[in-house]
């Protein structure tokens, strides 16, 4: 059914990781908006990070609250209990209703340090300087190699494919039109296609004010369409007012690129929705 994608939000973060709202607040907001499906996707515990990932204690709390909300909203709205799993996570994504496979880090080949590439400019700058001899494109190549490794694990959804560009506005750290960048992205996209991944069109870079285009870029989405790849629209919401932020703009953009459908995730899996 056309427009069904507006009734499902499955990339959602809570106060138990780096979101601004509790699980209860997010659920009641979704229910009042008439949504059919709300999928929580807390950041999986990752030993190399102490900032935004759920600790083991918070992961246990997350599981308990998700189970309670499933019962509370049964017959009113479907609650899915998901996970945003990073390549360096020590959690088991198979224990969840679904999982979003994402890459947030590059590990330095010289220092062994884990660099978060999508938040502080100082971290990305240090990564380029200290571990990649000042070569920003080499960091992008390492990032896309990690994306390919995640794709090979068959995630339910492959998260924000080109997140490496998030804080690269105006090409501050590397040229996104350079052949090396394009090849690294294309190679990872080919792995995603071989593994029949579902690529998310993630609106967060726009509604959170980082970039003026979504993840992934239109160029990558054109290539994905040529590979007969499927997409799902997500908001990567970190607050209750962003559960479907940018959905209509993303749908219009996909239609202009030649897509005629998106997938929608519900309790029974994916269903196609016409654009």
Secondary structure, DSSP 8 states (H G I E B T S, - for coil): -TTGGGGEEEEE--TTTT-SS-HHHHHHHHHHTT-SEEEEEEE---TT--SSS--HHHHHHHHHHHHHHHHHTTTT-EEEEEEEEETT--S-GGGSSEEEEE--EEE-TTT--EEE-SS-HHHHHHHHHHHSTT-HHHHHHHHHHHHHHHHTT--SEE--TTGGGTT-GGGSSS-TTSHHHHHHHHHHHHHHHHTT-EEEEE-HHHHTTS-SS-BS-HHHHHHHHHTT-EEEEE--BSSGGGTTTTHHHHHHHHHHHT--EEEEEETTEEEEEE-
